[in-house]
Amino acid sequence: MKKSKALFSLVSLLSTTVIGSGSVFAATTGGASSQQNTPVTTTLQAPSNPTNPTPPQPDGPNQGDNSNNNNNNVQGTFGIAYQPKAFSFTTDSLNSNGEQVIPVSNPHAGATYNVGVKDMTHDTRGWTLTAQLNWNGSAITGATIETSNATGSVNKNNNTGGDFNAATDLVATTDATGTANLSINNAAQTVMTGKEGVIHNAVYDYSLGNVSLKIPDTSVVAAGQYSGNVDWNLSVTPTNP
């Protein structure tokens, strides 16, 4: 990691009074020689590739094997740092009609689903992260993926690439805000927003909480296998010309 150093030199100019044996010379004031300046310049650059954090996962050994989140190892200072590896919903008892909510099949007990935005640009631009549910082939009519971050809270993930510890690595922040109880459907939904005017130098973490598939009316849904993707999109807030 490169560090830029700035050297500041301060120069003081003092007027003096010299007392001789026969005469006194008083210092003049207000003239061109009583005030001067020394220009100071410096160039500070953000690190080109700061460390990627470990995504949230259960504490303890073999953490990588117990995580529900995929680490993207973002090269550079800006991008989607991690997102859930997959969502799997299974039921052998589809209701005949009406609404049905099917919880996610969590492969790792206690593991959370998280999405993170890496913004270590040291810039003040805002950004927006969205999510959209897109089906491959046949769609489940009206289905949404429901989450349960009740307040839309966002944390900074301060992990530096080692074992993850939720108690120390996740720190509350107001530099980015999230959507409460995000519902992901077939239109882009805002997940997180990075504030404009804030110097960003963090990975911002949004926990999805409990995840489930909600079908509004099972009477119009055929039994069978369905597949699709949650597409995450990160974009910088356009700046005014």
Residue pairs with C-beta under 8 A, 6 or more apart in sequence:
1 47
1 50
2 45
2 47
2 48
4 42
4 43
4 44
4 45
6 40
6 42
6 44
8 40
9 38
9 40
10 38
11 36
11 38
13 34
13 35
13 36
15 27
15 28
15 29
15 34
16 27
17 24
17 25
17 26
17 27
18 24
18 25
28 34
44 122
46 77
46 120
46 121
46 122
46 123
46 201
47 77
47 120
48 76
48 77
49 75
49 76
49 77
50 77
50 120
51 160
51 161
52 71
52 72
52 73
52 74
52 81
52 118
52 161
52 203
53 81
53 116
53 157
53 158
53 159
53 160
53 161
53 164
53 169
53 203
54 63
54 71
54 159
54 161
54 162
54 163
54 164
54 169
55 67
55 69
55 70
55 71
55 81
55 82
55 114
55 116
55 157
55 164
56 67
56 69
56 112
56 114
56 157
56 164
56 166
56 169
56 170
56 205
56 207
57 63
57 64
57 66
57 67
57 68
57 69
57 108
57 111
57 112
57 164
58 66
58 67
58 108
58 109
58 110
58 111
59 163
59 164
59 165
59 166
60 66
63 163
63 164
66 108
66 111
67 85
67 108
67 111
68 84
68 85
68 106
68 107
68 108
68 111
68 112
68 113
68 114
69 82
69 83
69 84
69 85
69 112
69 113
69 114
69 115
69 116
70 82
70 83
70 84
70 85
71 81
71 82
72 79
72 80
72 81
72 82
72 83
74 80
74 81
74 118
77 118
77 119
77 120
77 121
77 122
78 118
78 119
78 120
78 121
78 127
78 234
78 236
79 117
79 118
79 234
80 115
80 116
80 117
80 118
80 129
80 232
80 234
81 116
81 117
81 118
81 157
81 203
82 114
82 115
82 116
83 114
83 115
83 116
83 230
83 232
84 113
84 114
84 115
84 208
84 211
84 230
87 104
87 113
87 145
87 211
87 213
87 230
88 104
88 105
88 107
89 102
89 103
89 104
89 105
89 212
89 213
90 102
90 105
91 100
91 102
94 100
94 218
94 221
94 223
95 218
96 218
96 219
97 217
97 218
97 219
98 217
98 218
98 219
99 214
99 215
99 216
99 217
99 218
100 214
100 215
100 218
101 146
101 212
101 213
101 214
101 215
102 212
102 213
102 214
102 215
103 210
103 211
103 212
104 113
104 210
104 211
104 212
104 213
112 207
112 208
112 209
113 147
113 207
113 208
113 209
113 211
114 205
114 206
114 207
114 208
115 129
115 131
115 191
115 192
115 205
115 206
115 208
115 232
116 157
116 203
116 204
116 205
116 206
117 127
117 129
117 176
117 192
117 194
117 203
117 204
117 234
118 203
119 127
119 194
119 200
119 201
119 202
119 203
119 204
120 200
120 201
120 202
120 203
121 200
121 201
122 199
122 200
122 201
123 199
123 200
124 196
124 197
124 198
124 199
124 200
125 194
125 196
125 200
125 236
125 237
125 239
126 193
126 194
126 195
126 196
126 197
126 236
126 237
127 193
127 194
127 234
127 235
127 236
127 237
128 190
128 192
128 193
128 194
128 234
128 235
128 237
129 190
129 191
129 192
129 193
129 206
129 232
129 233
129 234
130 188
130 189
130 190
130 191
130 232
130 233
130 235
131 182
131 184
131 188
131 189
131 191
131 230
131 231
131 232
131 233
132 184
132 185
132 186
132 187
132 188
132 189
132 230
132 231
132 233
133 143
133 144
133 145
133 184
133 185
133 186
133 228
133 229
133 230
133 231
134 186
134 228
134 229
134 230
134 231
135 186
135 226
135 227
135 228
136 227
136 228
136 229
137 226
137 227
138 222
138 224
138 226
139 186
139 226
139 228
140 213
140 215
140 221
140 226
141 216
141 217
141 220
141 221
142 215
142 216
142 217
143 185
143 213
143 214
143 215
143 216
143 221
144 183
144 184
144 185
144 213
144 214
145 183
145 184
145 185
145 211
145 212
145 213
145 214
145 230
146 181
146 183
146 184
146 211
146 212
146 213
146 214
147 181
147 182
147 183
147 184
147 208
147 209
147 210
147 211
148 181
148 208
148 209
148 210
148 211
149 178
149 179
149 180
149 181
149 182
149 206
149 207
149 208
149 209
150 180
150 181
150 209
151 180
152 177
152 178
152 179
152 180
152 181
152 182
153 172
153 178
153 207
154 173
154 175
154 176
154 177
154 178
154 192
154 204
154 205
154 206
155 170
155 171
155 172
155 173
155 204
155 205
155 207
156 170
156 171
156 172
156 173
156 175
156 202
156 203
156 204
156 205
157 169
157 170
157 202
157 203
157 204
157 205
158 168
158 169
158 170
158 171
158 202
159 165
159 169
170 205
173 202
173 204
174 195
175 194
175 195
175 198
175 200
175 202
175 204
176 192
176 193
176 194
176 195
176 204
177 192
177 193
177 195
178 191
178 192
178 193
178 206
179 189
179 190
179 191
179 192
182 189
182 191
182 208
183 189
183 214
184 230
188 233
191 206
191 232
192 204
192 206
194 200
194 204
194 237
196 237
215 221
